[in-house]
Amino acid sequence: MHRQIDTGLDQLKEQLITMSGYVEEAIDLSIRAWRERDAGKLARVLEIEDRVNAAHKDVDAICLKILATQHPL
């Protein structure tokens, strides 16, 4: 039987993996933008940052849900 905390931790892991992928993409793109002096790539980095921020909010929500459901009575 898969316990509720395990489900929450699985969701958290998946969201962190997704968020880290966004961060990796943003770092790579920002380095290329700097090397190439490409403002268009910097604009794309800012778009990716919005996705990172949204993923961060999802991580916070998942953590709060885990804490709330595992709080001792």
TORFITOR-427292 format. One record per residue: residue number from 1; residue in one letter; chain; x, y, z of N, C-alpha, C, CB in turn. Coordinates in Angstrom, 2 decimals. Glycine has a CB too. Layout:
<nodes>
+-----+---+---+---------+---------+---------+---------+---------+---------+---------+---------+---------+---------+---------+---------+
|   k | r | c |     n.x |     n.y |     n.z |    ca.x |    ca.y |    ca.z |     c.x |     c.y |     c.z |    cb.x |    cb.y |    cb.z |
+-----+---+---+---------+---------+---------+---------+---------+---------+---------+---------+---------+---------+---------+---------+
| NUM | A | A |       X |       Y |       Z |       X |       Y |       Z |       X |       Y |       Z |       X |       Y |       Z |
...
+-----+---+---+---------+---------+---------+---------+---------+---------+---------+---------+---------+---------+---------+---------+
</nodes>
This chain:
<nodes>
+-----+---+---+---------+---------+---------+---------+---------+---------+---------+---------+---------+---------+---------+---------+
|   k | r | c |     n.x |     n.y |     n.z |    ca.x |    ca.y |    ca.z |     c.x |     c.y |     c.z |    cb.x |    cb.y |    cb.z |
+-----+---+---+---------+---------+---------+---------+---------+---------+---------+---------+---------+---------+---------+---------+
|   1 | M | A |    0.84 |   -1.18 |    0.00 |    0.00 |    0.00 |    0.00 |    0.89 |    1.25 |    0.00 |   -0.96 |    0.00 |    1.22 |
|   2 | H | A |    0.56 |    2.17 |   -0.88 |    1.33 |    3.41 |   -1.00 |    0.74 |    4.43 |   -0.03 |    1.31 |    3.96 |   -2.48 |
|   3 | R | A |    1.52 |    4.82 |    0.95 |    1.02 |    5.75 |    1.96 |    0.90 |    7.15 |    1.38 |    1.94 |    5.75 |    3.18 |
|   4 | Q | A |    0.09 |    7.98 |    2.02 |   -0.15 |    9.34 |    1.56 |    1.14 |   10.15 |    1.53 |   -1.18 |   10.02 |    2.46 |
|   5 | I | A |    2.00 |    9.98 |    2.51 |    3.25 |   10.74 |    2.52 |    4.14 |   10.34 |    1.35 |    4.00 |   10.53 |    3.85 |
|   6 | D | A |    4.12 |    9.06 |    1.00 |    4.92 |    8.61 |   -0.15 |    4.44 |    9.25 |   -1.44 |    4.87 |    7.08 |   -0.27 |
|   7 | T | A |    3.13 |    9.37 |   -1.58 |    2.57 |   10.03 |   -2.76 |    3.00 |   11.49 |   -2.80 |    1.03 |    9.93 |   -2.76 |
|   8 | G | A |    2.92 |   12.16 |   -1.67 |    3.33 |   13.56 |   -1.61 |    4.81 |   13.72 |   -1.91 |    3.03 |   14.13 |   -0.25 |
|   9 | L | A |    5.62 |   12.84 |   -1.39 |    7.06 |   12.91 |   -1.65 |    7.38 |   12.62 |   -3.11 |    7.81 |   11.94 |   -0.76 |
|  10 | D | A |    6.63 |   11.71 |   -3.72 |    6.81 |   11.44 |   -5.15 |    6.47 |   12.68 |   -5.98 |    5.92 |   10.25 |   -5.59 |
|  11 | Q | A |    5.36 |   13.35 |   -5.62 |    4.98 |   14.58 |   -6.32 |    6.06 |   15.65 |   -6.14 |    3.62 |   15.10 |   -5.80 |
|  12 | L | A |    6.58 |   15.75 |   -4.94 |    7.62 |   16.73 |   -4.66 |    8.87 |   16.45 |   -5.48 |    7.96 |   16.74 |   -3.17 |
|  13 | K | A |    9.25 |   15.19 |   -5.53 |   10.43 |   14.80 |   -6.32 |   10.25 |   15.17 |   -7.79 |   10.70 |   13.29 |   -6.17 |
|  14 | E | A |    9.10 |   14.85 |   -8.35 |    8.84 |   15.15 |   -9.76 |    8.87 |   16.65 |  -10.02 |    7.48 |   14.57 |  -10.18 |
|  15 | Q | A |    8.28 |   17.42 |   -9.11 |    8.26 |   18.87 |   -9.31 |    9.66 |   19.46 |   -9.19 |    7.32 |   19.54 |   -8.29 |
|  16 | L | A |   10.46 |   18.94 |   -8.29 |   11.84 |   19.42 |   -8.15 |   12.68 |   19.08 |   -9.38 |   12.48 |   18.82 |   -6.90 |
|  17 | I | A |   12.45 |   17.90 |   -9.94 |   13.16 |   17.52 |  -11.16 |   12.77 |   18.45 |  -12.31 |   12.85 |   16.05 |  -11.53 |
|  18 | T | A |   11.49 |   18.74 |  -12.42 |   11.01 |   19.66 |  -13.45 |   11.64 |   21.04 |  -13.26 |    9.48 |   19.76 |  -13.42 |
|  19 | M | A |   11.61 |   21.54 |  -12.03 |   12.15 |   22.86 |  -11.75 |   13.65 |   22.91 |  -12.03 |   11.86 |   23.25 |  -10.31 |
|  20 | S | A |   14.36 |   21.87 |  -11.67 |   15.81 |   21.86 |  -11.90 |   16.11 |   21.84 |  -13.40 |   16.46 |   20.65 |  -11.22 |
|  21 | G | A |   15.26 |   21.22 |  -14.18 |   15.43 |   21.25 |  -15.64 |   15.28 |   22.66 |  -16.18 |   14.41 |   20.34 |  -16.30 |
|  22 | Y | A |   14.30 |   23.40 |  -15.66 |   14.13 |   24.79 |  -16.06 |   15.36 |   25.62 |  -15.70 |   12.87 |   25.40 |  -15.40 |
|  23 | V | A |   15.87 |   25.42 |  -14.49 |   17.04 |   26.17 |  -14.03 |   18.25 |   25.84 |  -14.90 |   17.34 |   25.85 |  -12.55 |
|  24 | E | A |   18.44 |   24.57 |  -15.19 |   19.56 |   24.17 |  -16.04 |   19.46 |   24.85 |  -17.41 |   19.59 |   22.64 |  -16.20 |
|  25 | E | A |   18.27 |   24.85 |  -17.97 |   18.05 |   25.48 |  -19.27 |   18.35 |   26.98 |  -19.20 |   16.61 |   25.25 |  -19.76 |
|  26 | A | A |   17.90 |   27.63 |  -18.14 |   18.12 |   29.07 |  -17.99 |   19.60 |   29.40 |  -17.84 |   17.35 |   29.60 |  -16.78 |
|  27 | I | A |   20.32 |   28.60 |  -17.08 |   21.75 |   28.83 |  -16.91 |   22.48 |   28.68 |  -18.24 |   22.34 |   27.86 |  -15.86 |
|  28 | D | A |   22.19 |   27.61 |  -18.94 |   22.82 |   27.37 |  -20.24 |   22.54 |   28.52 |  -21.20 |   22.33 |   26.04 |  -20.84 |
|  29 | L | A |   21.28 |   28.91 |  -21.26 |   20.88 |   29.97 |  -22.18 |   21.50 |   31.32 |  -21.78 |   19.36 |   30.09 |  -22.23 |
|  30 | S | A |   21.58 |   31.60 |  -20.50 |   22.16 |   32.87 |  -20.07 |   23.65 |   32.93 |  -20.38 |   21.93 |   33.09 |  -18.58 |
|  31 | I | A |   24.35 |   31.82 |  -20.27 |   25.77 |   31.79 |  -20.63 |   25.94 |   32.03 |  -22.12 |   26.41 |   30.43 |  -20.23 |
|  32 | R | A |   25.11 |   31.36 |  -22.92 |   25.19 |   31.57 |  -24.38 |   24.83 |   33.01 |  -24.74 |   24.25 |   30.59 |  -25.12 |
|  33 | A | A |   23.84 |   33.57 |  -24.06 |   23.45 |   34.96 |  -24.34 |   24.58 |   35.91 |  -24.01 |   22.19 |   35.34 |  -23.54 |
|  34 | W | A |   25.26 |   35.67 |  -22.92 |   26.39 |   36.52 |  -22.53 |   27.53 |   36.40 |  -23.53 |   26.88 |   36.15 |  -21.13 |
|  35 | R | A |   27.87 |   35.17 |  -23.89 |   28.97 |   34.96 |  -24.85 |   28.67 |   35.58 |  -26.21 |   29.24 |   33.47 |  -25.02 |
|  36 | E | A |   27.43 |   35.47 |  -26.64 |   27.04 |   35.94 |  -27.97 |   26.50 |   37.37 |  -27.95 |   26.00 |   35.02 |  -28.56 |
|  37 | R | A |   26.37 |   37.93 |  -26.75 |   25.79 |   39.28 |  -26.59 |   24.42 |   39.35 |  -27.27 |   26.74 |   40.35 |  -27.18 |
|  38 | D | A |   23.58 |   38.37 |  -26.95 |   22.28 |   38.23 |  -27.61 |   21.16 |   38.57 |  -26.62 |   22.10 |   36.79 |  -28.15 |
|  39 | A | A |   20.56 |   39.73 |  -26.81 |   19.48 |   40.18 |  -25.93 |   18.23 |   39.31 |  -26.07 |   19.14 |   41.64 |  -26.23 |
|  40 | G | A |   18.04 |   38.74 |  -27.24 |   16.88 |   37.87 |  -27.44 |   16.94 |   36.63 |  -26.55 |   16.80 |   37.44 |  -28.90 |
|  41 | K | A |   18.12 |   36.10 |  -26.38 |   18.28 |   34.94 |  -25.50 |   18.04 |   35.34 |  -24.05 |   19.69 |   34.32 |  -25.65 |
|  42 | L | A |   18.43 |   36.55 |  -23.69 |   18.17 |   37.02 |  -22.32 |   16.68 |   37.14 |  -22.05 |   18.86 |   38.37 |  -22.08 |
|  43 | A | A |   15.94 |   37.57 |  -23.05 |   14.48 |   37.65 |  -22.91 |   13.90 |   36.26 |  -22.67 |   13.84 |   38.29 |  -24.15 |
|  44 | R | A |   14.45 |   35.28 |  -23.34 |   14.00 |   33.88 |  -23.16 |   14.33 |   33.40 |  -21.75 |   14.66 |   32.94 |  -24.21 |
|  45 | V | A |   15.48 |   33.82 |  -21.21 |   15.85 |   33.46 |  -19.83 |   14.79 |   33.99 |  -18.86 |   17.25 |   34.04 |  -19.46 |
|  46 | L | A |   14.32 |   35.20 |  -19.09 |   13.29 |   35.76 |  -18.22 |   11.99 |   34.98 |  -18.31 |   13.05 |   37.22 |  -18.57 |
|  47 | E | A |   11.66 |   34.49 |  -19.49 |   10.47 |   33.64 |  -19.64 |   10.64 |   32.35 |  -18.85 |   10.21 |   33.33 |  -21.12 |
|  48 | I | A |   11.82 |   31.78 |  -18.93 |   12.09 |   30.55 |  -18.18 |   12.01 |   30.82 |  -16.68 |   13.47 |   29.96 |  -18.55 |
|  49 | E | A |   12.48 |   31.99 |  -16.27 |   12.42 |   32.35 |  -14.85 |   10.99 |   32.33 |  -14.34 |   13.04 |   33.73 |  -14.62 |
|  50 | D | A |   10.05 |   32.76 |  -15.17 |    8.64 |   32.71 |  -14.78 |    8.20 |   31.28 |  -14.52 |    7.76 |   33.34 |  -15.86 |
|  51 | R | A |    8.68 |   30.34 |  -15.35 |    8.34 |   28.93 |  -15.14 |    8.98 |   28.40 |  -13.86 |    8.79 |   28.08 |  -16.34 |
|  52 | V | A |   10.21 |   28.83 |  -13.59 |   10.89 |   28.42 |  -12.35 |   10.10 |   28.93 |  -11.15 |   12.35 |   28.96 |  -12.31 |
|  53 | N | A |    9.68 |   30.18 |  -11.20 |    8.91 |   30.75 |  -10.09 |    7.59 |   30.01 |   -9.87 |    8.65 |   32.22 |  -10.35 |
|  54 | A | A |    6.92 |   29.67 |  -10.96 |    5.67 |   28.92 |  -10.84 |    5.92 |   27.53 |  -10.25 |    4.98 |   28.79 |  -12.22 |
|  55 | A | A |    6.99 |   26.89 |  -10.69 |    7.34 |   25.57 |  -10.14 |    7.68 |   25.68 |   -8.67 |    8.52 |   24.95 |  -10.91 |
|  56 | H | A |    8.34 |   26.77 |   -8.28 |    8.69 |   26.98 |   -6.88 |    7.42 |   27.08 |   -6.03 |    9.55 |   28.25 |   -6.72 |
|  57 | K | A |    6.42 |   27.79 |   -6.53 |    5.14 |   27.89 |   -5.81 |    4.50 |   26.51 |   -5.68 |    4.18 |   28.85 |   -6.54 |
|  58 | D | A |    4.60 |   25.70 |   -6.73 |    4.05 |   24.33 |   -6.66 |    4.79 |   23.50 |   -5.61 |    4.14 |   23.65 |   -8.04 |
|  59 | V | A |    6.11 |   23.65 |   -5.55 |    6.91 |   22.94 |   -4.55 |    6.46 |   23.36 |   -3.15 |    8.43 |   23.22 |   -4.74 |
|  60 | D | A |    6.29 |   24.65 |   -2.94 |    5.83 |   25.13 |   -1.63 |    4.47 |   24.53 |   -1.27 |    5.74 |   26.66 |   -1.63 |
|  61 | A | A |    3.57 |   24.50 |   -2.24 |    2.23 |   23.96 |   -1.99 |    2.29 |   22.47 |   -1.64 |    1.32 |   24.18 |   -3.21 |
|  62 | I | A |    3.11 |   21.74 |   -2.35 |    3.24 |   20.31 |   -2.07 |    3.81 |   20.10 |   -0.67 |    4.14 |   19.63 |   -3.13 |
|  63 | C | A |    4.82 |   20.88 |   -0.32 |    5.42 |   20.76 |    1.02 |    4.41 |   21.07 |    2.11 |    6.64 |   21.69 |    1.15 |
|  64 | L | A |    3.63 |   22.13 |    1.91 |    2.61 |   22.47 |    2.90 |    1.58 |   21.36 |    3.04 |    1.92 |   23.78 |    2.53 |
|  65 | K | A |    1.21 |   20.77 |    1.92 |    0.22 |   19.68 |    1.97 |    0.79 |   18.49 |    2.73 |   -0.18 |   19.25 |    0.54 |
|  66 | I | A |    2.06 |   18.17 |    2.48 |    2.69 |   17.06 |    3.19 |    2.72 |   17.35 |    4.69 |    4.12 |   16.82 |    2.67 |
|  67 | L | A |    3.14 |   18.55 |    5.04 |    3.20 |   18.92 |    6.46 |    1.83 |   18.90 |    7.12 |    3.82 |   20.29 |    6.62 |
|  68 | A | A |    0.84 |   19.42 |    6.42 |   -0.51 |   19.48 |    6.97 |   -1.12 |   18.10 |    7.18 |   -1.41 |   20.30 |    6.06 |
|  69 | T | A |   -0.86 |   17.20 |    6.25 |   -1.47 |   15.86 |    6.37 |   -0.67 |   14.94 |    7.29 |   -1.58 |   15.21 |    4.99 |
|  70 | Q | A |    0.56 |   15.31 |    7.61 |    1.36 |   14.46 |    8.49 |    1.50 |   15.05 |    9.89 |    2.74 |   14.25 |    7.90 |
|  71 | H | A |    0.82 |   16.16 |   10.13 |    0.87 |   16.80 |   11.44 |    0.22 |   15.91 |   12.49 |    0.19 |   18.18 |   11.40 |
|  72 | P | A |    0.92 |   15.68 |   13.59 |    0.30 |   14.85 |   14.64 |   -0.88 |   15.57 |   15.28 |    1.34 |   14.47 |   15.72 |
|  73 | L | A |   -1.88 |   14.80 |   15.65 |   -3.07 |   15.39 |   16.28 |   -2.81 |   15.66 |   17.68 |   -4.27 |   14.52 |   16.15 |
+-----+---+---+---------+---------+---------+---------+---------+---------+---------+---------+---------+---------+---------+---------+
</nodes>
